Amino acid sequence: MISEKYTPSVDYASGRGINSGRVVLHADLNNFFASVECANSPDRSLLQKPVAVCGSRELRHGIVLAKNEKAKFYGVKTGETISNALKKCPSLVILSAHYDLYMQYSRAARDIYLRYTDRVEPFGMDEAWLELSDCREVRSIADGARIADEIRTAIKKELGVTVSVGVSDNKVFAKLGSDYKKPDATTVFSPAEYERVISKLPLSDILFAGRSTCARLRSYGITTIGQAADKDEYFMKAILGKNGLTLRNFCRGEDTSPVAYFGCAPDAKSVGNSTTPPKDIASFLEAKLILSSLCDTVCSRLRAEKLKCRGIKMHFRLTDLQSFERQMPLGFCTSSARDMLAFSCMLLAKSVDLTKTPLRSIGVCAINLAPADGLCQMSLFPEDSGRKDVIDSTVDRIRGRFGFSKISTNALSLCDTEMLGKIERGYEVFTHLR
């Protein structure tokens, strides 16, 4: 938790920060994948060319993953197809991703951050928060800006890439600052900048303000951070539920969330896996085969973390790249691929008709997690539990010794029609009782 001496005051919208005396940085490595590729080109000739790192077209991952500043000048955007990017910039250099190399650079950047503080919380491969409060005689936002400039110089000199750093007294506005000016820039977002800059920024710039959230608020005439901050809390809750209150607080600079010590990962809230197969998923049998592998991976990770789930969520992406999600409770706790596959198949059947609407990609996520040794609702079919536990533990031991790919639980073969029927009938009873 934040030290007691960082006493909450009033919010940014009233002219003062809520974490008086606190200094937080957010570091964002600019155009990360593309910058690493350019820095590692044999003759560094790529530094003068528009470059995009893209997924495999053969595996239908043919989209832009990252681009350098010269490609950005032509309007190339992350997430668009390679063909669209080439229309904008015919001279665009297309490169494949090298994730091992990116991880080396990511670790090297974090080593630089750790020179200043042991409270470094990664946010993906190329971003991290740093808590500087009371570190190296840091006493003010101005001290934080000085450290940010030192970090930018070290990253450029030692790694050959650039980083943008946001400085604030909370994580949300520090992240907002690193996004505000790129590349290779330090941006300070203190209460003094709220009325002049922060309040006028698009709402979509704030952390966790997604496309659907922004679209909903836009229908009420709310398009900027300041407009969301000014709204009554009851109004925001009525529109977006408890997430509306969180968003309003973020827009007002009301964020007291601590920066975690490096290596202390926060508790997982979900465990998932997804895939985009080489061709569209156009039949229920194809989907079940894919789901079998996904559920096996997810449940193996659950057991490794000594967790069980009480619900599942599925992600569907259509051939036109539109996507949607569906979720359902299980009524009991499980880490069995057999259980997860059965419910996934049932949720799939209730969500989409594959004969009419093929899928480009599909994903499964275990949600509502609980400790495996904690108190959980038992399965409606306890006679199956013993066999499943023995199978799972045996498979885990074999994988631990010989590797994950050496054996599969083949959840599909375990999940027969009778089992699906039993689970669906049990689920109907469970939802009725709720």
N, C-alpha and C positions, 0 to 999 in steps of 0.2 A: 504494500500500500504506500501511497504518497506520505512523506513525513508530515507530522502534525503542523509543522511550522509553515507549510504551504497552505494557508488558510483560505477557504473559498470566500470570495467577495462577490460582487455582482458580475453579471455577464458582459460580454463584449458589446452587445447592443446598447448597454447603458454606459459604455465608455471605459470599463475596467475589465481586466482578465479575471478568471475565476481561480487561477492557480498562482497567486502572487509569489514571486521568487523562484518559480520553476522555469527550466530551460529544456526544451525538447527539440531535437533535430529529426528531419526525415530526409534520408539520402536516396536519390533515384538515379541509377546509372543510365545515362542517355542512350537511347536507341541500342540497347544492350547487345543483342545478338549481332546486329550489323556492325556495331562499333568494334566488337571483338574480332569479327572476320576481317575488317579493314586493318586493324592493328596487327594482325597476324599474316597478312598477305606478304609473300616472299620479298617483293620489291616495294611494298607499300603503295603500289600503283592504284589500288582500290580507293585510296583516300581522295582521289580526284574524280571518281566516277559515282554515278547513282547506283546504289546497291540495295538489294532486298534479300533477306533470308526467308525462304519459303518452304512449305511442307511438300511432301511427295505428291506429284500429280498422279502417279500410278496407283497410289493408295488412296486417292481422292482426298488428300489433305492439301491440295494445291492452292493454298492461300498465303498471303503475305504475313509472316510472323513478326518481322521487324524491318525497318528501313532506315537508311542514314539520312542526314540533312539534305543532301543533294537530291535524293529520291523524293523527299518530302516537298522540295521546291516544285516538282512536277505534279504534285497532288496525289502521290501514291499514299495509300492509307493501309494501316494494319487491319487485317481481317478481310480485305477484298481479294478477289480471285487473281491469279497470276495473269490471266488473259486481259482483265481490266487494267491491271497495273502496266502491262506492256503497251496497251493502247495509249495510255497517258504519257509513257516514257519508253519509246522503242529501244533506246540505248541502255535500258535498265539491266544491270548485271544480276542474274538470278543465282543464288547460292543455296546449298543444302545446309541444314542445321547440324551443328556439332556440339551436342549437349555436354559431353565430358569437358570440352574446352571451356564452355560457359561456366560450368561449375568450378573450374580452377580459378577463373577470374572472380567469381562470386565469393569464393573463400578468401582470395587475396584481398578483396575490398573489405570484407568483414574483419580481417586481421588489422587493417589500417584503422577501422572504426574502434577496435578493441584497444588501441593505443591510448584512447581518450577516456573510455568508460567500459565497465563490465556489463552495463545494461544496454545491450544491443539486441533488438527484437526484429528478426527478418520478416519481411512481408513479400514473399516470393523470392525468386532468384536474384533480382536486381534492385530490390528496395529494402530499406531497414530503418527503424526508428532508433534513436540514441537518446538516452536520458543523461544530460550533462549537469543537472542540479548538484551543486557541491563538489563537482569534479574539477580538478586542476584550477582551483580558485575561480571557477565560473560563478558569478553572482548576478548576472543580468543578461537580458536578451542581447545586448551589445557584445558581451563575452561569447555568447553562443554564435553570433555572426562571425566573430573572429576565428573560432574553432572551425566553423563551416568552411571558411576560406582556406584554412590550413588543410582541411581534408580534401578540398577540390584540387589544391596544388599537388598533394601527395598522390592522389588517384591518377592525375594526368601524367606526372613524372614517372611513377613506378609501373603503371599498368598501360599507359598509352590510350586511355579512354577518358571520357569526361563524366561528371556527375553534377546534378542539380540538387541543391540542399535548401529545404525550408526550415525556418527557425520560428518557434512560437513557444507558448507556455502550455500547449496541449497537443496531443497526437493528431487530432483531426485538422487543425489549422497548420501544423507543420507539414502534413501531407499536402494540403491545399497550396502551401507555399512552394514546395518542390515542383508541383505541376504548373505553377503560374508562369514561370520563366525558364525556358530551355533554349539551347544547351548551356552547360557549364556556368551556372548562375547561383548566387545566394539570394534568397528572398526572405525578408523578415515580415512576419504577420503578427504584430502585437496589437493591443487595443487601439493604438493611434492610427492604424491602417484600416480599421473596420468600416467607418463611414465612407472614407474616400475610395477604398478599393474592394474590400471583402464583400460588403453588402451588395455591391453591384454585379458581382460575378454570377454566371448562370448557375442555377440550382444543381444542374447535372455535374458541376465540378466538385461538389462536396462528397465526402466518402460515403459509400453505400446508397447514394441516390441513383437508383437504376432507371432504365428506360421506362418501364411501366409506371413507377412511382412518379417520375417527372411528367409523364403524359397525363396521369390522373390529376396532379396538382395544376398542370397547365390549363385544364378545363375550368379551373376556378380562378384563373388569372394569376397564378403563382409561378413565376419563372426565374426569380433570382433568390440568392441566399438571404438577402435582407427581407424580402417579402415573406419568406417562410418563417424567418425569425420573429417577425412582427405579429404573426397570426396567434390567436388565442390557443392555448394548449388543448382546450376541449374541442375546438374546431379540428385541429390536426389529428386528434385521437379519433374523432368521428369519421374522418376521411380515410385514415390509414391504420387505425388501431394503435397499439402500443408502439409500433414502428414510427408512427407519425410524431409521437412525443420524443422519441430518440432523435429523429431527423431535426425537429425543431430545436432541441438542445444543441445538437452539433452546429446548426446554423448560428446559434447564439454564442458559440465558443464554450459551451458548458460540457466539457469533457474532462473527467478526472481519471480516466483509465491509465494504469501504470504501464511503463515500459518494462517488459520482462527481462530478467537477467539472462545473458546469453547461454544457450543450452537448456534453458528451462521452458520447454514447449508448453503452451496452454493446453488444457484438457480438450480432447477432440469432441466436437459436437456432432460429427457425422463421418462416415467412412464410405467412399464410393469409388466406382470405376465405370468407364464408358469406352465405347469404341465406334469407329467409322469403318465398316467393312468395305472391301473393294467394289462391291455392288450393292444396290438397294435391297433392303430386307422386305420381301414381298410375300412371305408366307409365315404362318404361325410356327411351323417346324423350324424354319431358318432362325426365327427369333429365339425359339427355345434353346437351340444349339448355342447361340451366342450368349444368351442369358446364363446358361449353365456355366460357361467359363467365367463370366463376370461375377456371378454369385460366389463361385469357388474362390476367386481372388479376394473379394470383399470379406467373406467370412474368415478366410485365413488371416487377414489383417486384424479382424476383430479379435480372434483368439490370441494372436501375438500380443495385442494390447490388453489382454484379459478383460475384454468387454463383450457385452451382448446388446442386441438392439430390440426395441419394442415397436418399431415401425419401419416401413420402407418408403423410399421416394424414387420415382423413375423419371428420367429425362428422355424426351423424344424430339428428334429433329427431322423435319419433313424434307422432301426432295427440293422444295423451293427455299430451303434454309430457315424457314420459320420453325420455332421450337415451342414446346410447352412441357409442363411437369404435372405429375399426379402423385399422390401419396395416400397411404392407408396405414392404420394401426394393425398390429398383429394379434393383440390380445394376450400375448405372453412374451417372454424373453428368449432369444435364441442367438446362436452364432453358427448355426448349421446351414450349409449351402443347400441342403435338401429343402429345408423350410423356406429359405429366402427365394429359391427358384419357384416353388409352388405358388407363393404369394405374388411373385413377379409375373408369372404366367397369367394368374387370375387378374391382376391389375392391368396387364397388357391387353387382355381380351376385353376388359370393360372400357378401355381407353381409346382403342383405335382398331379399325377393320383393315388389316394389311392387304387384303385383296383389292381394296379400293384406294387405300392411302399407304403406299410404301414408305418406309423410313430410310433416311440417309444414315442416321446414327441412333444409338440407344445407350442409356446408362442406368445403373442401379446404385442406390445409395442407402446405407443403413442409417437410420435416424433414431432419435430418442434413446440414446445410449445409456447403459447402466453397467456398473462393475459386475464382472462375471460371478463374483462371490457374494454379491449383495442380495437383498431380498427382492425377488421378482415373481410375477405371476407365473404359475406353472403352465405348461402346455395342456391343451384340451385332450391330447393323446399321449399320456405319460408312458404308455407301453412302448412307444418308439424311442424315447429319450435315451435309454441305456445303450441301445445299438448305435445310435447316431454319435454319442459321446465317445464310444470306443473307436469307431471308424475315424472320427475327426482327430482324436489324440494320436492314433497310430499314423495317420497320414502326416500330421505335423512333425512327428519324430523322424519319419523317413525323409521329409523335405529338409528338416534341419541338418540331417547328416549328408544327404546326397544332392540337395538342390531342389528348388520349387518345381522345376519342369519334369522331374523324374517320376512323378506320380500325380494323377488327377483323381479327385473324388468322384468325378463323373456324376454330378448331381442329377443330371437328366435321367440316368438309368435308375436312380433311387426314387425319383419323383414320378410314380406311375399314376395312372388315371384314378385308381382307388384313393390314393393319397390326396390328389387334387380335390376329389369330391369330398373327402372327410374335412379338409381344411376349409373349403368353401362353405360347407354346412356349419362348421364351427364358427366361422367368421360371421355368418348371418345371425347366429345365436348371440355372439358377443356384441355385435352392433345393436341388436334388439335390446339386450340388457342395459346397454349404455343409455 
